[in-house]
């Protein structure tokens, strides 16, 4: 992505890309924790209880098993459609090297 942006704009802006990625990660983590908290609250989770109700145990099992698996499979499926593969990346790097050689 960074090399493609450099090829298109002539600028190296990896700092901006990584800052945006970090921001998205923080938003995602905050949203995930909020949703897990909501799910536990709705399922009857009691924080100080030695024994949790069956509904809370089911929610915990879903939150640590099937849900992450589904999200991971979705991420893998989306990554398969990402337009930059190894060959395309090598082509971009080659074009950038040619451009750098031709610059004064």
C-alpha positions in Angstrom: 0.0 0.0 0.0 2.8 2.4 0.9 4.7 1.7 -2.2 1.6 2.0 -4.4 0.9 5.4 -2.9 4.5 6.4 -3.5 4.2 5.3 -7.1 1.0 7.3 -7.6 2.0 10.4 -5.6 5.7 10.4 -5.5 5.7 10.9 -1.7 6.6 8.5 1.1 3.7 8.8 3.7 4.2 5.7 5.7 3.9 7.6 9.0 0.4 8.7 8.1 -0.6 5.2 7.0 0.7 3.6 10.3 -0.9 6.4 12.4 -4.2 5.8 10.7 -3.8 2.0 11.2 -3.1 2.5 14.9 -6.1 4.7 15.3 -8.3 2.1 13.6 -6.9 -0.6 15.9 -7.7 1.5 18.9 -11.3 2.2 17.7 -11.7 -1.5 16.9 -10.4 -2.6 20.3 -12.6 -0.1 22.1 -15.7 -1.2 20.1 -14.9 -4.9 20.7 -14.6 -4.4 24.4 -17.8 -2.4 24.6 -19.7 -5.1 22.6 -18.3 -7.9 24.8 -19.3 -6.0 27.9 -22.8 -5.5 26.5 -23.1 -9.2 25.6 -22.0 -10.3 29.0 -24.4 -7.8 30.7 -27.4 -9.0 28.5 -26.5 -12.6 29.3 -26.7 -12.1 33.0 -23.0 -12.2 33.9 -22.4 -11.3 37.5 -18.8 -10.1 38.1 -18.5 -11.1 41.8 -20.3 -14.4 41.5 -18.5 -17.7 42.1 -20.9 -19.5 39.8 -22.2 -17.9 36.6 -25.7 -18.5 35.1 -25.9 -20.9 32.1 -26.7 -17.9 29.8 -23.5 -16.1 30.8 -21.5 -19.3 30.3 -23.0 -19.7 26.9 -22.2 -16.1 26.0 -18.6 -16.5 27.1 -18.2 -19.7 25.1 -19.6 -18.0 22.0 -17.4 -14.9 22.5 -14.2 -17.0 22.8 -14.9 -19.7 20.2 -17.2 -19.4 17.3 -17.3 -15.6 17.1 -13.5 -15.1 16.7 -13.4 -18.0 14.2 -16.1 -16.3 12.0 -14.4 -13.0 12.2 -11.1 -14.5 11.2 -12.6 -16.4 8.3 -14.2 -13.1 7.2 -10.9 -11.3 7.4 -9.2 -14.1 5.3 -11.9 -13.9 2.7 -11.5 -10.1 2.5 -7.7 -10.4 2.2 -8.2 -12.8 -0.7 -9.8 -10.0 -2.7 -7.1 -7.4 -1.8 -5.8 -6.2 -5.2 -2.1 -6.3 -4.3 -0.4 -9.7 -4.4 3.3 -10.6 -4.4 3.6 -10.2 -8.2 1.9 -6.8 -8.2 4.0 -5.7 -5.3 7.2 -6.7 -7.1 6.0 -4.8 -10.2 5.5 -1.7 -8.1 8.9 -2.0 -6.5 10.4 -2.4 -10.0 8.7 0.8 -11.2 9.8 2.7 -8.1 13.4 1.5 -8.6 13.3 2.7 -12.3 11.9 6.0 -11.3 14.6 6.5 -8.6 17.4 5.6 -11.2 16.0 8.1 -13.7 15.7 11.0 -11.2 18.7 13.4 -11.1 
